[in-house]
């Protein structure tokens, strides 16, 4: 299960802890019920949470700022705790608390230090600035519909460092929360790893993890019912099935923008092309129905 940012913060909300815990109950109730039949790995986004930490840093000079890799690690712990504690409560309500073990795992994801993304930062993160303020910042920014925002590199994920540990935990019947925010991006330096100032797309990292640990069903939960053609327009049409070939053609035509549905469709297609059995994109509210084949967009091989 790759949970989008709206699993915690919905549009128009301030993002209080109370709101985030309340929102989490929607997907987590379903995950708790599914865990009776399936072994489950949960990944999640962290965009709003990292943005809040960056905003705090921008407005406080009393403590030294932290690099992005540390902020990603912080949000992995923060959201992992929220998911795990909510899931624990739901499992207890179902009477299965003594049968399931939960663990949140701080996760590294290896990227290539020569990835072209480092030469062309394109991922907007953090607070919104005026044009005047953006011109004084020590890092690159990009104009967005809301204003100017910092941009960082978003390299391709290569492998999940803790994949063996995650596989072992799953085999021991743990529910594992991992790869939060796409994981902490690291590069190899000799036999060790070194964090880099970048963010990894959560869905692409989740697809790599799904492939490496032998997942059967890769499900991406977001704020819409699935992938659509002409999204938001009068001809909008949601797709129940989508072949890998069709996905590539529709993406070329601009139906799946890079900042929204594009990475989700790409991640699902990569999983299927690598031999995965099922990949589904669905809404937060219809996770169980999508697993049962009754909701969402299923990506299939040509």
C-alpha positions as CSV (number, residue, x, y, z in Angstrom):
1,X,0.0,0.0,0.0
2,X,1.5,3.3,-1.1
3,X,-0.5,6.0,0.7
4,X,-0.6,9.5,-0.8
5,X,-0.2,12.6,1.3
6,X,-4.0,13.1,1.4
7,X,-4.2,10.0,3.7
8,X,-3.1,12.5,6.4
9,X,-3.9,16.0,5.2
10,X,-6.9,16.7,3.0
11,X,-7.3,19.8,0.7
12,X,-8.2,22.9,2.7
13,X,-7.1,21.5,6.0
14,X,-4.5,23.1,8.3
15,X,-2.8,19.8,8.9
16,X,-3.2,19.6,12.7
17,X,-2.3,16.4,14.4
18,X,-6.0,15.8,15.2
19,X,-6.9,16.1,11.5
20,X,-4.1,13.8,10.5
21,X,-5.0,11.1,13.0
22,X,-8.7,11.3,11.9
23,X,-7.9,11.1,8.2
24,X,-5.6,8.1,8.7
25,X,-8.5,6.1,10.1
26,X,-10.0,5.8,6.6
27,X,-7.2,3.8,4.9
28,X,-6.0,2.2,8.1
29,X,-9.4,0.6,9.0
30,X,-9.3,-1.1,5.6
31,X,-5.7,-2.2,6.0
32,X,-6.5,-3.7,9.4
33,X,-9.2,-5.8,7.8
34,X,-7.1,-6.8,4.8
35,X,-4.2,-7.9,7.1
36,X,-6.3,-10.8,8.2
37,X,-5.8,-12.3,4.7
38,X,-2.7,-10.5,3.4
39,X,0.7,-9.7,4.5
40,X,1.1,-5.9,4.3
41,X,3.8,-3.3,3.6
42,X,2.8,0.3,4.0
43,X,4.7,3.2,2.3
44,X,3.6,6.8,2.5
45,X,4.2,10.3,1.3
46,X,5.6,13.2,3.4
47,X,5.2,16.3,1.3
48,X,3.2,18.5,3.7
49,X,5.2,17.4,6.7
50,X,8.6,18.1,5.1
51,X,7.2,21.4,3.9
52,X,6.2,22.4,7.5
53,X,9.7,21.5,8.7
54,X,11.3,23.6,6.0
55,X,9.0,26.5,6.9
56,X,10.0,26.3,10.5
57,X,13.6,26.4,9.5
58,X,13.0,29.4,7.3
59,X,11.4,31.3,10.2
60,X,13.8,30.4,13.1
61,X,17.5,31.3,13.3
62,X,18.0,30.2,16.9
63,X,18.9,26.6,15.9
64,X,21.1,25.5,12.9
65,X,19.2,24.3,9.8
66,X,19.1,20.6,9.0
67,X,19.7,19.1,5.6
68,X,16.9,17.6,3.6
69,X,18.0,14.0,4.2
70,X,17.5,14.6,8.0
71,X,14.1,16.1,7.5
72,X,13.0,13.1,5.5
73,X,14.3,10.9,8.3
74,X,12.3,12.9,10.9
75,X,9.1,12.6,8.9
76,X,9.6,8.9,8.5
77,X,9.6,8.6,12.2
78,X,6.7,11.0,12.7
79,X,4.4,9.5,10.1
80,X,5.5,6.0,10.9
81,X,4.4,6.5,14.5
82,X,1.1,7.9,13.4
83,X,0.3,5.0,11.0
84,X,1.5,2.4,13.4
85,X,-0.4,3.7,16.4
86,X,-3.6,4.1,14.4
87,X,-3.3,0.6,12.9
88,X,-2.6,-0.8,16.4
89,X,-5.9,0.7,17.6
90,X,-7.9,-0.6,14.7
91,X,-6.4,-4.1,15.1
92,X,-7.4,-4.1,18.7
93,X,-11.0,-3.1,17.8
94,X,-11.1,-6.1,15.5
95,X,-9.8,-8.3,18.2
96,X,-6.6,-9.2,16.3
97,X,-4.1,-7.2,18.4
98,X,-2.3,-10.4,19.7
99,X,-1.9,-11.8,16.2
100,X,-0.2,-9.0,14.4
101,X,3.2,-7.4,14.9
102,X,3.9,-3.9,13.7
103,X,7.2,-2.1,12.9
104,X,8.2,1.2,11.4
105,X,11.5,1.1,9.6
106,X,13.8,4.1,8.8
107,X,14.6,3.4,5.1
108,X,17.5,4.4,2.8
109,X,17.1,4.4,-1.0
110,X,20.2,4.3,-3.2
111,X,20.4,6.8,-6.1
112,X,23.0,7.4,-8.7
113,X,25.2,10.4,-8.0
114,X,25.4,11.0,-11.8
115,X,21.6,11.0,-12.2
116,X,20.7,13.8,-14.6
117,X,18.2,15.1,-12.0
118,X,21.1,16.5,-10.0
119,X,21.9,18.8,-12.9
120,X,18.3,19.9,-13.3
121,X,16.5,20.2,-10.0
122,X,12.7,20.1,-10.6
123,X,10.9,18.9,-7.5
124,X,9.1,21.8,-5.7
125,X,9.2,21.5,-1.9
126,X,8.7,23.7,1.2
127,X,7.1,27.1,1.6
128,X,5.9,29.6,-1.0
129,X,7.9,32.8,-1.5
130,X,7.4,36.1,-3.4
131,X,9.5,36.8,-6.4
132,X,11.5,39.3,-4.4
133,X,12.2,36.9,-1.6
134,X,13.0,34.0,-4.0
135,X,15.7,36.2,-5.7
136,X,17.6,36.4,-2.4
137,X,17.6,32.7,-1.5
138,X,20.8,30.6,-1.7
139,X,19.1,27.7,-3.6
140,X,17.2,27.4,-6.9
141,X,13.5,28.2,-7.0
142,X,10.7,27.7,-9.6
143,X,7.5,29.6,-10.1
144,X,4.4,27.6,-9.3
145,X,0.7,28.5,-9.4
146,X,0.9,29.5,-5.7
147,X,4.2,31.4,-5.9
148,X,7.9,30.6,-5.9
149,X,9.2,27.5,-4.2
150,X,12.5,25.8,-3.7
151,X,13.4,23.0,-6.1
152,X,15.6,20.0,-5.4
153,X,16.7,17.0,-7.4
154,X,14.4,14.0,-7.7
155,X,16.7,11.2,-8.9
156,X,15.5,7.7,-9.8
157,X,15.5,5.1,-7.0
158,X,17.8,2.2,-7.7
159,X,17.5,-0.1,-4.7
160,X,16.1,-0.1,-1.2
161,X,19.0,-0.7,1.3
162,X,16.8,-2.5,3.9
163,X,15.0,-4.8,1.4
164,X,16.4,-8.0,3.1
165,X,15.3,-6.8,6.5
166,X,11.8,-5.9,5.2
167,X,11.4,-9.2,3.4
168,X,12.4,-11.1,6.6
169,X,9.9,-9.1,8.7
170,X,7.1,-9.8,6.2
171,X,8.0,-13.5,6.3
172,X,7.7,-13.3,10.1
173,X,4.1,-11.8,9.7
174,X,5.0,-8.2,10.6
175,X,3.1,-5.3,9.1
176,X,5.9,-3.0,8.0
177,X,5.8,0.8,7.5
178,X,8.8,1.9,5.5
179,X,10.2,4.0,2.6
180,X,8.4,7.1,4.0
181,X,8.5,10.1,1.6
182,X,10.3,7.9,-1.0
183,X,13.1,7.0,1.5
184,X,16.2,8.8,2.5
185,X,18.2,9.3,-0.7
186,X,21.8,8.1,-0.4
187,X,24.8,7.5,-2.7
188,X,27.5,5.0,-2.2
189,X,30.9,6.2,-1.1
190,X,33.2,3.1,-1.0
191,X,31.5,0.6,1.3
192,X,29.3,3.2,3.1
193,X,26.4,5.5,2.2
194,X,26.2,9.2,2.2
195,X,22.9,11.2,2.3
196,X,22.2,13.7,-0.5
197,X,20.1,16.8,-0.8
198,X,17.2,15.4,-2.9
199,X,13.8,13.8,-2.6
200,X,12.7,10.5,-4.3
201,X,9.2,10.0,-5.6
202,X,7.3,7.9,-3.1
203,X,5.5,5.8,-5.8
204,X,8.6,5.0,-7.8
205,X,10.5,4.0,-4.6
206,X,7.5,1.9,-3.6
207,X,7.6,0.1,-7.0
208,X,11.3,-0.7,-6.5
209,X,10.6,-2.1,-3.0
210,X,7.6,-4.1,-4.3
211,X,9.7,-5.7,-6.9
212,X,12.7,-6.4,-4.6
213,X,10.7,-8.1,-1.9
214,X,8.4,-10.1,-4.2
215,X,5.0,-8.3,-3.7
216,X,2.0,-9.8,-5.4
217,X,-0.3,-6.7,-5.3
218,X,1.1,-3.2,-5.6
219,X,-1.6,-0.7,-4.7
220,X,-1.3,3.1,-4.9
221,X,-3.9,5.0,-2.9
222,X,-4.6,8.7,-3.8
223,X,-7.3,11.3,-3.7
224,X,-9.0,10.3,-7.0
225,X,-10.7,7.1,-8.0
226,X,-8.0,6.2,-10.5
227,X,-6.2,7.3,-13.7
228,X,-8.3,9.4,-16.1
229,X,-8.3,10.8,-19.6
230,X,-9.0,14.5,-19.9
231,X,-9.0,14.8,-16.1
232,X,-10.9,17.8,-14.8
233,X,-12.5,18.5,-18.1
234,X,-16.0,17.9,-19.6
235,X,-14.7,14.7,-21.3
236,X,-13.1,13.3,-18.2
237,X,-13.1,9.5,-18.2
238,X,-11.7,7.2,-15.5
239,X,-10.1,4.0,-16.7
240,X,-10.7,0.6,-15.1
241,X,-7.9,-1.1,-17.0
242,X,-4.8,0.3,-18.7
243,X,-2.1,-1.5,-20.5
244,X,1.5,-0.6,-20.2
245,X,1.6,0.4,-23.8
246,X,-1.5,2.6,-23.5
247,X,-0.1,4.2,-20.4
248,X,3.0,5.3,-22.3
249,X,0.9,6.7,-25.2
250,X,-1.5,8.6,-22.9
251,X,1.4,10.0,-21.0
252,X,2.9,11.4,-24.2
253,X,-0.4,13.0,-25.0
254,X,-0.3,14.8,-21.6
255,X,-3.1,12.9,-19.8
256,X,-0.9,12.0,-16.8
257,X,1.0,15.1,-15.7
258,X,4.4,14.7,-14.0
259,X,3.3,16.5,-10.9
260,X,0.2,14.3,-10.2
261,X,-0.8,11.1,-11.9
262,X,2.3,10.6,-14.0
263,X,4.6,9.0,-11.4
264,X,1.8,6.8,-10.2
265,X,1.1,5.3,-13.6
266,X,4.8,5.0,-14.3
267,X,5.4,3.2,-11.0
268,X,2.5,0.8,-11.6
269,X,3.7,0.1,-15.1
270,X,7.3,-0.5,-14.0
271,X,6.1,-3.0,-11.4
272,X,4.0,-4.9,-14.0
273,X,6.8,-4.9,-16.6
274,X,9.2,-6.4,-14.0
275,X,6.8,-9.3,-13.5
276,X,4.5,-8.1,-10.8
277,X,1.1,-9.8,-10.7
278,X,-1.2,-6.8,-10.1
279,X,-0.8,-3.0,-9.9
280,X,-3.8,-0.8,-9.0
281,X,-4.3,3.0,-8.5
282,X,-7.3,3.8,-6.5
283,X,-8.8,6.3,-4.0
284,X,-8.1,6.2,-0.2
285,X,-11.7,5.3,0.4
286,X,-11.8,2.3,-1.9
287,X,-8.6,0.3,-1.0
288,X,-10.5,-2.9,-0.1
289,X,-12.7,-2.7,-3.2
290,X,-9.6,-2.2,-5.4
291,X,-7.8,-5.3,-3.9
292,X,-11.0,-7.2,-4.7
293,X,-10.9,-6.0,-8.3
294,X,-13.9,-3.8,-8.0
295,X,-12.4,-0.3,-8.0
296,X,-9.5,1.8,-9.3
297,X,-7.4,1.6,-12.4
298,X,-5.6,-1.7,-12.9
299,X,-2.4,-1.6,-14.9
300,X,-1.9,-4.7,-17.0
301,X,0.9,-5.9,-19.3
302,X,0.3,-5.5,-23.1
